[in-house]
Each structure stands twice: as C-alpha cells, then as structure tokens.
Amino acid sequence: MRMRDDRRAIYVATGALLLAFVVTSGSILTYALISPEIEKEKDRNNLALVRNALRALDTNIRELLNWRPNATRIFTITIPKGTLTVDPVADQFVYVGDSRVSYDPGSTSSLEVAKDRKTVTITSNLPVDLVTKNTKIKAGSFVVKLSFEKESIFRVENWTLIKTGPIPGTVGTSSSHYYYSKMEESAYGTDINRDGDTADSWILYLSDPGEQYVFDTVAIHEADTTLIKVLKEGDSFELNGIPFMVYRVREKHVAFRYARIGMEVR
C-alpha cells in the first residue's frame, strides 16, 4: 500500500513538473515571438516623432519665409532617442538613431532615408542658409526659435526668344523655341556665389510660354553650358555651396531668393 502511495506521489510530482515546463516553455516562446514586434512598434513610434520634428523644422522655416526679415517663430520638437545633427555648412538636418525598422518618407517627401542593420539615418536638406551654434540635439524635448535674418532677391527679366532647334540637357520644348537669359553678378554688383569676385554668370533657359502644356520651369546652367538643375517654383539649388530657392517662374520673369535663417535651441 505504501509503495502505491509513493508511486502516486511520484506521478503527481512528475505531472506537476511537466505542466510547469509546458507553461514556462509556452511563456518563453510567446515572449520570444511577441517581444521583437513590441520593440519594432516602439521604433516605428520613435521614427514618427522624428519625422514630426523634421517636418516642424522644415515647415516653420518655409512659413517664416512668407514674412519679412526680423520675423521669428518659436515652437517645440521632440527627439525620442538618437541624435539630430544640425549642419550649418551643408544646410541640413541629419538624424541618426538605432532602429529595427526603416522609414518610408513617401514619394512627395523631401526627406532622404538610409538604413543599415542597426541604425537609420534621415536627412532633411534646407533651401536656406542656416546659422546656428546648436549643432547636436540629443534625445529630449526642446524649444526652437527661428529668426529670419536676411534675404536677397535676384530677378531676371530680360529674355530673348531663340529658335536654334532642340538644346540637349535643358528644359523641354516641343517647338524647339526657348527664352534665353543670363544671371550675371556684375549686373547686381554682388558676389552671388561668394567665390571672391563678381565676374561669374549663369545661363538660363525657359520653354517658349506660347506652347501648350508647358509647365513653369527654368533651367540654370554654368557659363560653359553644364546643367546645374531644372527647377520650378519652390525648388532649391546651390551655387558654390550657397543655397537658393526659385522664388518666381513666370512668362519671361524668374526670381531667385537667398535667405539666411538663425536657429536657437533651448
């Protein structure tokens, strides 16, 4: 009788151990399957906050340009983790942080994204000359003050209609007619690209605005005809590292804009 009781006790103990093993294994397996997804969701939320911060910076800079110099804007941004580098030489924001997931900014976004195995890098290029002493922004919430310090508008209003046939590497035209002009530093008395002289010039082409279905675009070329960029209103480009925006593109009227924005972070 005692032997039966001992065997029963062994069976009960063994069953209890097996049950505990099954429950523990199930919990570990569940954690192993669910935990990575939880961490990925956290990373997605963090990248959404970073995207919002970069959008807030870009939007407030562009909205500030609707005002006159000396205007300011104050707002807050949050960087959940990682580092936001502010580069006043390249005029860009660069965020780098650990992430298990990538981020797709969408085809209409100006953000550039690069992802390796452990980190994600998000870059926002600015259409303005940014001036700041706050070049590293760590994780946290911050108050940002933007100040519209200076602007220069370079208008090009003298255009000549030319009918030379198709010109490769410039704006499109179905009639092979173009409006041609030059932007010359000597005409403005300003060293536009800050290379130490006022002797530089750039060639500009507009499609013949008499054509149907021609969008308002302008092509800017170096003096040797090398294409710099084909642009529309609101686009940005650089001359010798100096950022400019296309302020206006109309029939035989183009204006480029230089703007300097100061930035403080507290």
LUMKEKOL-980297 format. One line per 8 residues: number of its first residue (from 1); their letters; for each residue x, y, z of N, C-alpha, C. Coordinates in nm, 3 decimals, m for minus. Example, Ala and Ser with C-alpha at 12.3 -4.5 7.8 and 13.67 -1.06 7.14 Angstrom:
2
1	as	1.319/m0.569/0.780/1.230/m0.450/0.780/1.320/m0.330/0.780; 1.285/m0.225/0.708/1.367/m0.106/0.714/1.290/0.003/0.787;
This chain:
266
1	mrmrddrr	0.084/m0.120/0.000/0.000/0.000/0.000/0.087/0.125/0.000; 0.190/0.117/0.078/0.279/0.234/0.088/0.349/0.259/m0.046; 0.382/0.145/m0.116/0.451/0.158/m0.245/0.360/0.228/m0.346; 0.227/0.194/m0.344/0.133/0.260/m0.435/0.126/0.410/m0.408; 0.123/0.443/m0.279/0.117/0.586/m0.244/0.243/0.657/m0.292; 0.356/0.589/m0.279/0.481/0.652/m0.324/0.480/0.675/m0.476; 0.431/0.570/m0.548/0.423/0.583/m0.694/0.327/0.696/m0.734; 0.213/0.704/m0.663/0.115/0.808/m0.694/0.177/0.947/m0.673;
9	aiyvatga	0.253/0.956/m0.565/0.319/1.085/m0.535/0.419/1.122/m0.644; 0.490/1.016/m0.693/0.589/1.042/m0.800/0.518/1.089/m0.927; 0.404/1.020/m0.961/0.329/1.059/m1.079/0.278/1.203/m1.070; 0.228/1.236/m0.950/0.175/1.372/m0.930/0.286/1.476/m0.944; 0.399/1.445/m0.882/0.512/1.539/m0.888/0.562/1.554/m1.031; 0.572/1.438/m1.101/0.619/1.442/m1.240/0.523/1.521/m1.329; 0.392/1.497/m1.307/0.292/1.571/m1.384/0.299/1.719/m1.358; 0.320/1.753/m1.231/0.331/1.896/m1.197/0.452/1.959/m1.263;
17	lllafvvt	0.565/1.884/m1.264/0.686/1.937/m1.329/0.666/1.953/m1.480; 0.601/1.851/m1.542/0.575/1.861/m1.685/0.485/1.979/m1.717; 0.382/1.998/m1.635/0.291/2.111/m1.656/0.364/2.243/m1.643; 0.450/2.253/m1.539/0.527/2.375/m1.519/0.620/2.401/m1.637; 0.680/2.289/m1.688/0.771/2.302/m1.802/0.697/2.352/m1.926; 0.578/2.293/m1.951/0.499/2.333/m2.066/0.459/2.479/m2.056; 0.410/2.520/m1.936/0.367/2.659/m1.917/0.484/2.754/m1.934; 0.598/2.719/m1.874/0.716/2.806/m1.883/0.766/2.816/m2.027;
25	sgsiltya	0.770/2.699/m2.095/0.816/2.699/m2.234/0.723/2.782/m2.321; 0.592/2.769/m2.294/0.496/2.848/m2.371/0.514/2.997/m2.348; 0.541/3.034/m2.223/0.561/3.175/m2.192/0.686/3.229/m2.260; 0.794/3.148/m2.254/0.919/3.191/m2.317/0.901/3.203/m2.468; 0.831/3.104/m2.528/0.809/3.109/m2.673/0.723/3.228/m2.711; 0.617/3.253/m2.631/0.530/3.368/m2.658/0.609/3.498/m2.649; 0.693/3.511/m2.545/0.774/3.632/m2.528/0.871/3.648/m2.644; 0.932/3.532/m2.685/1.030/3.537/m2.795/0.965/3.582/m2.925;
33	lispeiek	0.837/3.545/m2.945/0.767/3.582/m3.067/0.711/3.723/m3.062; 0.660/3.763/m2.946/0.590/3.891/m2.934/0.686/4.007/m2.906; 0.789/3.983/m2.824/0.879/4.091/m2.782/0.942/4.166/m2.899; 0.996/4.098/m3.003/1.053/4.174/m3.116/0.952/4.265/m3.185; 0.827/4.219/m3.194/0.724/4.302/m3.257/0.693/4.424/m3.171; 0.695/4.405/m3.039/0.672/4.518/m2.948/0.783/4.621/m2.966; 0.908/4.573/m2.974/1.021/4.664/m2.990/1.016/4.735/m3.126; 0.975/4.661/m3.229/0.962/4.724/m3.361/0.855/4.833/m3.360;
41	ekdrnnla	0.744/4.807/m3.288/0.638/4.908/m3.281/0.688/5.032/m3.208; 0.770/5.012/m3.104/0.830/5.127/m3.035/0.918/5.207/m3.130; 0.997/5.136/m3.212/1.083/5.205/m3.307/1.001/5.282/m3.411; 0.890/5.223/m3.455/0.802/5.294/m3.550/0.749/5.422/m3.488; 0.707/5.415/m3.362/0.657/5.534/m3.293/0.767/5.639/m3.278; 0.889/5.594/m3.247/1.001/5.687/m3.233/1.031/5.757/m3.366; 1.030/5.680/m3.476/1.057/5.740/m3.607/0.946/5.837/m3.647; 0.823/5.810/m3.604/0.714/5.903/m3.632/0.739/6.036/m3.561;
49	lvrnalra	0.792/6.030/m3.438/0.823/6.153/m3.365/0.938/6.229/m3.432; 1.038/6.155/m3.479/1.150/6.219/m3.550/1.100/6.285/m3.678; 1.014/6.213/m3.753/0.956/6.270/m3.875/0.880/6.399/m3.844; 0.802/6.398/m3.735/0.726/6.517/m3.697/0.819/6.633/m3.663; 0.931/6.602/m3.597/1.028/6.707/m3.561/1.090/6.767/m3.686; 1.130/6.682/m3.781/1.191/6.732/m3.904/1.091/6.811/m3.988; 0.967/6.762/m3.992/0.863/6.836/m4.064/0.836/6.971/m4.000; 0.835/6.974/m3.866/0.811/7.100/m3.796/0.921/7.200/m3.828;
57	ldtnirel	1.046/7.155/m3.830/1.158/7.243/m3.862/1.146/7.295/m4.006; 1.121/7.205/m4.101/1.111/7.245/m4.241/0.991/7.336/m4.265; 0.875/7.300/m4.208/0.753/7.380/m4.229/0.768/7.519/m4.171; 0.823/7.528/m4.050/0.838/7.660/m3.986/0.939/7.747/m4.060; 1.044/7.686/m4.115/1.140/7.763/m4.195/1.072/7.819/m4.320; 0.997/7.734/m4.389/0.931/7.778/m4.512/0.822/7.881/m4.485; 0.748/7.864/m4.375/0.645/7.961/m4.341/0.706/8.094/m4.298; 0.822/8.088/m4.234/0.890/8.211/m4.194/0.929/8.294/m4.316;
65	lnwrpnat	0.956/8.226/m4.427/0.996/8.296/m4.549/0.881/8.376/m4.611; 0.759/8.352/m4.563/0.645/8.431/m4.610/0.641/8.569/m4.545; 0.726/8.590/m4.444/0.732/8.717/m4.372/0.856/8.793/m4.412; 0.870/8.912/m4.357/0.988/8.994/m4.385/1.101/8.959/m4.289; 1.225/8.996/m4.324/1.336/8.975/m4.230/1.306/9.038/m4.094; 1.360/8.976/m3.991/1.341/9.007/m3.848/1.221/8.934/m3.789; 1.142/8.865/m3.871/1.032/8.784/m3.818/1.091/8.662/m3.746; 1.018/8.609/m3.648/1.062/8.492/m3.573/0.948/8.392/m3.560;
73	riftitip	0.986/8.269/m3.532/0.889/8.163/m3.500/0.946/8.080/m3.386; 0.860/8.044/m3.290/0.900/7.963/m3.175/0.808/7.842/m3.166; 0.866/7.724/m3.149/0.788/7.600/m3.143/0.871/7.495/m3.070; 0.812/7.379/m3.043/0.882/7.271/m2.973/0.897/7.150/m3.064; 1.005/7.075/m3.041/1.026/6.948/m3.110/1.066/6.843/m3.006; 1.042/6.717/m3.038/1.081/6.607/m2.950/1.163/6.506/m3.028; 1.280/6.474/m2.974/1.366/6.369/m3.029/1.364/6.255/m2.928; 1.297/6.141/m2.958/1.279/6.036/m2.858/1.409/5.964/m2.822;
81	kgtltvdp	1.495/5.941/m2.920/1.626/5.882/m2.896/1.713/5.909/m3.017; 1.843/5.880/m3.005/1.934/5.912/m3.115/1.981/6.056/m3.107; 2.037/6.103/m3.218/2.094/6.239/m3.223/2.053/6.308/m3.353; 2.011/6.433/m3.340/1.984/6.517/m3.456/2.100/6.614/m3.472; 2.173/6.601/m3.582/2.286/6.689/m3.611/2.238/6.803/m3.701; 2.269/6.925/m3.661/2.235/7.043/m3.740/2.364/7.090/m3.807; 2.369/7.084/m3.939/2.489/7.117/m4.014/2.472/7.252/m4.084; 2.527/7.360/m4.027/2.511/7.493/m4.089/2.600/7.514/m4.211;
89	vadqfvyv	2.692/7.421/m4.237/2.775/7.430/m4.357/2.702/7.369/m4.477; 2.651/7.247/m4.457/2.576/7.180/m4.564/2.429/7.222/m4.565; 2.386/7.299/m4.464/2.247/7.345/m4.453/2.151/7.226/m4.455; 2.167/7.138/m4.356/2.081/7.022/m4.347/2.070/6.972/m4.204; 1.961/6.900/m4.178/1.942/6.828/m4.053/1.966/6.680/m4.082; 2.041/6.612/m3.995/2.067/6.469/m4.013/2.039/6.398/m3.881; 1.939/6.311/m3.882/1.907/6.230/m3.764/1.967/6.091/m3.779; 2.032/6.041/m3.671/2.086/5.905/m3.668/2.043/5.840/m3.537;
97	gdsrvsyd	1.983/5.721/m3.547/1.939/5.651/m3.427/1.927/5.502/m3.451; 1.937/5.424/m3.344/1.917/5.280/m3.355/1.772/5.251/m3.389; 1.751/5.156/m3.478/1.614/5.121/m3.516/1.612/4.983/m3.580; 1.511/4.904/m3.543/1.490/4.772/m3.604/1.408/4.782/m3.733; 1.351/4.898/m3.757/1.267/4.917/m3.875/1.317/5.036/m3.955; 1.282/5.040/m4.083/1.316/5.153/m4.169/1.197/5.247/m4.171; 1.215/5.356/m4.246/1.108/5.455/m4.258/1.096/5.496/m4.403; 0.975/5.487/m4.456/0.950/5.528/m4.594/0.887/5.667/m4.591;
105	pgstssle	0.961/5.771/m4.636/0.908/5.907/m4.628/0.800/5.936/m4.731; 0.785/5.850/m4.831/0.685/5.876/m4.935/0.746/5.949/m5.053; 0.687/5.934/m5.169/0.743/5.991/m5.291/0.738/6.143/m5.295; 0.648/6.204/m5.218/0.636/6.350/m5.220/0.718/6.418/m5.110; 0.784/6.339/m5.026/0.861/6.396/m4.916/0.999/6.438/m4.963; 1.053/6.541/m4.899/1.189/6.585/m4.929/1.293/6.516/m4.841; 1.247/6.431/m4.747/1.339/6.361/m4.659/1.410/6.249/m4.733; 1.537/6.228/m4.697/1.616/6.118/m4.754/1.647/6.019/m4.642;
113	vakdrktv	1.626/5.889/m4.668/1.641/5.787/m4.564/1.742/5.682/m4.607; 1.832/5.645/m4.515/1.926/5.535/m4.537/1.919/5.443/m4.415; 1.920/5.312/m4.438/1.907/5.214/m4.330/2.013/5.107/m4.343; 2.087/5.082/m4.233/2.173/4.964/m4.230/2.117/4.866/m4.128; 2.195/4.771/m4.083/2.141/4.663/m3.999/2.089/4.715/m3.866; 2.154/4.816/m3.809/2.118/4.860/m3.674/2.063/5.002/m3.667; 2.100/5.088/m3.761/2.065/5.229/m3.749/1.990/5.280/m3.872; 1.918/5.391/m3.850/1.850/5.459/m3.960/1.899/5.604/m3.962;
121	titsnlpv	1.920/5.657/m4.082/1.965/5.795/m4.100/1.862/5.868/m4.184; 1.813/5.981/m4.133/1.714/6.061/m4.205/1.772/6.201/m4.225; 1.774/6.246/m4.350/1.835/6.375/m4.383/1.731/6.469/m4.441; 1.734/6.593/m4.394/1.647/6.698/m4.447/1.736/6.811/m4.498; 1.734/6.833/m4.631/1.813/6.941/m4.690/1.732/7.069/m4.693; 1.795/7.179/m4.657/1.725/7.306/m4.639/1.746/7.398/m4.758; 1.645/7.479/m4.791/1.658/7.574/m4.901/1.713/7.710/m4.857; 1.765/7.716/m4.734/1.811/7.843/m4.677/1.951/7.827/m4.621;
129	dlvtkntk	2.014/7.941/m4.596/2.145/7.946/m4.532/2.121/7.945/m4.381; 2.146/7.832/m4.315/2.116/7.816/m4.173/2.236/7.858/m4.089; 2.209/7.938/m3.986/2.313/7.983/m3.894/2.274/7.939/m3.753; 2.360/7.861/m3.687/2.329/7.815/m3.552/2.456/7.769/m3.481; 2.453/7.774/m3.349/2.560/7.717/m3.266/2.518/7.583/m3.208; 2.391/7.549/m3.223/2.336/7.424/m3.168/2.346/7.314/m3.273; 2.461/7.248/m3.279/2.485/7.152/m3.386/2.453/7.008/m3.347; 2.433/6.979/m3.219/2.398/6.844/m3.174/2.278/6.852/m3.082;
137	ikagsfvv	2.170/6.783/m3.119/2.050/6.780/m3.037/2.027/6.636/m2.994; 2.043/6.609/m2.863/2.024/6.474/m2.810/1.876/6.450/m2.783; 1.847/6.329/m2.730/1.708/6.294/m2.702/1.648/6.387/m2.598; 1.523/6.427/m2.620/1.452/6.516/m2.528/1.357/6.607/m2.602; 1.292/6.695/m2.528/1.202/6.796/m2.586/1.269/6.932/m2.579; 1.258/7.010/m2.685/1.330/7.136/m2.694/1.243/7.246/m2.753; 1.274/7.370/m2.713/1.211/7.488/m2.771/1.305/7.542/m2.878; 1.252/7.560/m2.998/1.332/7.609/m3.110/1.284/7.749/m3.148;
145	klsfekes	1.380/7.840/m3.165/1.349/7.975/m3.211/1.418/7.997/m3.346; 1.341/8.029/m3.447/1.393/8.061/m3.580/1.381/8.211/m3.604; 1.486/8.271/m3.659/1.486/8.414/m3.689/1.522/8.437/m3.835; 1.437/8.512/m3.905/1.460/8.546/m4.046/1.557/8.664/m4.047; 1.686/8.637/m4.074/1.789/8.738/m4.057/1.814/8.822/m4.182; 1.806/8.762/m4.300/1.845/8.836/m4.420/1.790/8.768/m4.544; 1.762/8.848/m4.650/1.725/8.789/m4.778/1.775/8.878/m4.892; 1.796/8.814/m5.006/1.830/8.886/m5.130/1.751/8.822/m5.243;
153	ifrvenwt	1.690/8.905/m5.327/1.613/8.857/m5.442/1.689/8.895/m5.569; 1.712/8.796/m5.655/1.781/8.819/m5.782/1.682/8.795/m5.895; 1.635/8.905/m5.956/1.534/8.896/m6.062/1.600/8.895/m6.200; 1.545/8.811/m6.287/1.593/8.803/m6.425/1.473/8.832/m6.514; 1.475/8.947/m6.582/1.357/8.991/m6.658/1.386/9.020/m6.804; 1.511/9.012/m6.845/1.545/9.037/m6.986/1.568/8.904/m7.056; 1.473/8.866/m7.144/1.479/8.737/m7.211/1.473/8.755/m7.363; 1.541/8.668/m7.432/1.545/8.671/m7.578/1.492/8.538/m7.632;
161	liktgpip	1.397/8.545/m7.727/1.344/8.424/m7.789/1.445/8.373/m7.892; 1.485/8.247/m7.879/1.579/8.188/m7.975/1.514/8.065/m8.038; 1.548/8.041/m8.165/1.490/7.929/m8.240/1.603/7.848/m8.301; 1.680/7.787/m8.217/1.802/7.718/m8.261/1.783/7.569/m8.279; 1.662/7.518/m8.255/1.643/7.374/m8.255/1.660/7.319/m8.115; 1.637/7.190/m8.098/1.645/7.131/m7.964/1.782/7.149/m7.899; 1.782/7.187/m7.772/1.905/7.201/m7.695/1.907/7.087/m7.593; 2.002/6.994/m7.604/2.003/6.881/m7.510/2.037/6.924/m7.369;
169	gtvgtsss	1.981/6.853/m7.272/2.016/6.876/m7.132/1.963/7.004/m7.074; 1.842/7.044/m7.114/1.782/7.164/m7.055/1.631/7.142/m7.047; 1.553/7.249/m7.032/1.408/7.235/m7.022/1.352/7.178/m7.152; 1.238/7.110/m7.141/1.177/7.051/m7.258/1.098/7.153/m7.340; 1.091/7.130/m7.469/1.010/7.214/m7.558/0.977/7.132/m7.682; 0.853/7.142/m7.727/0.814/7.068/m7.847/0.836/7.150/m7.973; 0.843/7.282/m7.959/0.861/7.369/m8.076/1.007/7.400/m8.105; 1.097/7.359/m8.011/1.241/7.390/m8.020/1.269/7.539/m8.004;
177	hyyyskme	1.171/7.611/m7.947/1.191/7.753/m7.917/1.217/7.768/m7.767; 1.306/7.860/m7.735/1.340/7.884/m7.595/1.347/8.033/m7.569; 1.329/8.070/m7.444/1.368/8.203/m7.399/1.499/8.188/m7.325; 1.592/8.276/m7.360/1.730/8.267/m7.310/1.763/8.394/m7.233; 1.839/8.378/m7.123/1.887/8.494/m7.049/2.012/8.456/m6.971; 2.069/8.554/m6.906/2.185/8.532/m6.820/2.163/8.598/m6.685; 2.211/8.533/m6.582/2.218/8.596/m6.450/2.365/8.627/m6.424; 2.397/8.756/m6.422/2.537/8.800/m6.412/2.560/8.874/m6.281;
185	esaygtdi	2.665/8.835/m6.212/2.698/8.901/m6.086/2.724/9.050/m6.106; 2.786/9.084/m6.216/2.819/9.225/m6.240/2.693/9.311/m6.251; 2.583/9.252/m6.298/2.458/9.328/m6.310/2.398/9.362/m6.174; 2.426/9.278/m6.074/2.373/9.301/m5.939/2.476/9.365/m5.846; 2.603/9.367/m5.893/2.709/9.420/m5.808/2.730/9.337/m5.683; 2.707/9.205/m5.694/2.711/9.118/m5.577/2.784/8.988/m5.612; 2.864/8.942/m5.519/2.930/8.813/m5.534/2.830/8.705/m5.492; 2.744/8.664/m5.586/2.632/8.576/m5.554/2.679/8.443/m5.497;
193	nrdgdtad	2.781/8.383/m5.556/2.827/8.252/m5.510/2.944/8.258/m5.413; 2.981/8.379/m5.370/3.083/8.402/m5.267/3.216/8.334/m5.297; 3.262/8.352/m5.420/3.392/8.296/m5.455/3.500/8.403/m5.462; 3.467/8.524/m5.417/3.568/8.629/m5.407/3.570/8.728/m5.521; 3.477/8.716/m5.619/3.473/8.814/m5.727/3.328/8.832/m5.772; 3.307/8.926/m5.862/3.172/8.949/m5.917/3.174/8.931/m6.068; 3.249/8.829/m6.113/3.266/8.806/m6.257/3.191/8.685/m6.308; 3.118/8.614/m6.221/3.052/8.490/m6.262/2.917/8.518/m6.327;
201	swilylsd	2.875/8.424/m6.411/2.743/8.434/m6.473/2.687/8.294/m6.496; 2.556/8.286/m6.512/2.488/8.159/m6.535/2.387/8.174/m6.648; 2.373/8.071/m6.729/2.282/8.072/m6.842/2.148/8.016/m6.798; 2.039/8.081/m6.841/1.904/8.037/m6.806/1.823/8.012/m6.932; 1.742/7.905/m6.929/1.651/7.875/m7.038/1.510/7.855/m6.984; 1.413/7.915/m7.052/1.270/7.888/m7.028/1.212/7.829/m7.155; 1.118/7.735/m7.141/1.045/7.691/m7.259/0.962/7.807/m7.313; 0.937/7.804/m7.441/0.852/7.906/m7.503/0.714/7.903/m7.436;
209	pgeqyvfd	0.677/8.007/m7.363/0.549/8.004/m7.292/0.428/8.005/m7.384; 0.449/8.026/m7.517/0.339/8.019/m7.611/0.295/7.876/m7.640; 0.378/7.779/m7.601/0.343/7.639/m7.625/0.234/7.593/m7.528; 0.154/7.499/m7.573/0.056/7.439/m7.484/0.124/7.335/m7.396; 0.067/7.318/m7.275/0.110/7.214/m7.182/0.255/7.228/m7.135; 0.309/7.349/m7.139/0.444/7.373/m7.088/0.432/7.423/m6.945; 0.497/7.351/m6.853/0.492/7.392/m6.714/0.594/7.501/m6.688; 0.573/7.576/m6.581/0.662/7.687/m6.547/0.790/7.633/m6.485;
217	tvaihead	0.888/7.604/m6.569/1.017/7.555/m6.522/1.128/7.637/m6.586; 1.241/7.641/m6.516/1.357/7.713/m6.566/1.479/7.623/m6.547; 1.568/7.626/m6.645/1.693/7.551/m6.635/1.806/7.650/m6.611; 1.892/7.619/m6.513/2.008/7.703/m6.486/2.133/7.624/m6.519; 2.220/7.688/m6.597/2.343/7.625/m6.645/2.463/7.708/m6.600; 2.577/7.639/m6.588/2.703/7.712/m6.571/2.733/7.790/m6.699; 2.832/7.878/m6.691/2.868/7.959/m6.808/2.916/7.873/m6.924; 2.966/7.751/m6.894/3.012/7.661/m7.001/2.899/7.570/m7.051;
225	ttlikvlk	2.774/7.601/m7.013/2.650/7.533/m7.052/2.623/7.406/m6.972; 2.708/7.366/m6.879/2.682/7.249/m6.795/2.555/7.272/m6.712; 2.462/7.178/m6.722/2.335/7.194/m6.649/2.357/7.181/m6.499; 2.303/7.277/m6.424/2.302/7.269/m6.278/2.175/7.199/m6.233; 2.059/7.247/m6.282/1.933/7.186/m6.241/1.818/7.246/m6.322; 1.714/7.164/m6.343/1.588/7.213/m6.398/1.493/7.233/m6.280; 1.434/7.352/m6.269/1.366/7.391/m6.146/1.226/7.445/m6.172; 1.144/7.434/m6.069/1.013/7.501/m6.070/1.004/7.583/m5.942;
233	egdsfeln	0.898/7.661/m5.929/0.883/7.746/m5.811/0.888/7.663/m5.683; 0.964/7.713/m5.584/0.977/7.645/m5.456/1.093/7.550/m5.447; 1.152/7.512/m5.564/1.268/7.423/m5.563/1.391/7.498/m5.513; 1.490/7.423/m5.471/1.614/7.484/m5.423/1.734/7.426/m5.498; 1.843/7.499/m5.498/1.966/7.456/m5.562/2.081/7.530/m5.495; 2.204/7.494/m5.531/2.322/7.558/m5.471/2.415/7.611/m5.580; 2.476/7.724/m5.548/2.583/7.780/m5.631/2.705/7.790/m5.542; 2.805/7.706/m5.568/2.926/7.704/m5.486/2.894/7.678/m5.338;
241	gipfmvyr	2.794/7.594/m5.312/2.757/7.561/m5.175/2.663/7.659/m5.109; 2.625/7.767/m5.179/2.532/7.866/m5.124/2.391/7.829/m5.169; 2.296/7.813/m5.074/2.162/7.768/m5.112/2.074/7.882/m5.165; 1.996/7.852/m5.268/1.899/7.946/m5.324/1.768/7.874/m5.348; 1.659/7.950/m5.350/1.528/7.898/m5.386/1.480/7.967/m5.513; 1.396/7.896/m5.587/1.329/7.959/m5.701/1.207/8.031/m5.644; 1.212/8.163/m5.647/1.108/8.244/m5.586/0.990/8.264/m5.680; 1.019/8.284/m5.808/0.915/8.302/m5.908/0.961/8.243/m6.042;
249	vrekhvaf	0.867/8.176/m6.111/0.888/8.138/m6.250/0.760/8.173/m6.324; 0.766/8.275/m6.406/0.652/8.318/m6.485/0.699/8.342/m6.628; 0.607/8.378/m6.715/0.644/8.408/m6.852/0.745/8.521/m6.856; 0.865/8.488/m6.895/0.976/8.585/m6.906/1.001/8.661/m6.776; 0.981/8.595/m6.664/1.014/8.655/m6.535/1.053/8.544/m6.439; 1.179/8.549/m6.393/1.230/8.450/m6.298/1.298/8.525/m6.184; 1.277/8.478/m6.063/1.343/8.539/m5.948/1.398/8.430/m5.857; 1.525/8.445/m5.817/1.589/8.353/m5.724/1.604/8.423/m5.589;
257	ryarigme	1.596/8.345/m5.483/1.596/8.404/m5.349/1.702/8.339/m5.261; 1.782/8.423/m5.196/1.873/8.378/m5.091/1.814/8.423/m4.958; 1.811/8.333/m4.860/1.758/8.368/m4.728/1.847/8.308/m4.620; 1.874/8.386/m4.517/1.953/8.339/m4.403/1.861/8.330/m4.281; 1.861/8.212/m4.219/1.777/8.185/m4.103/1.866/8.148/m3.984; 1.846/8.218/m3.872/1.915/8.184/m3.749/1.832/8.087/m3.665; 1.899/8.000/m3.593/1.830/7.897/m3.515/1.891/7.885/m3.376; 1.804/7.892/m3.273/1.845/7.870/m3.134/1.764/7.755/m3.078;
265	vr	1.829/7.670/m2.998/1.761/7.556/m2.935/1.784/7.562/m2.785; 1.673/7.553/m2.712/1.683/7.558/m2.564/1.610/7.439/m2.505;
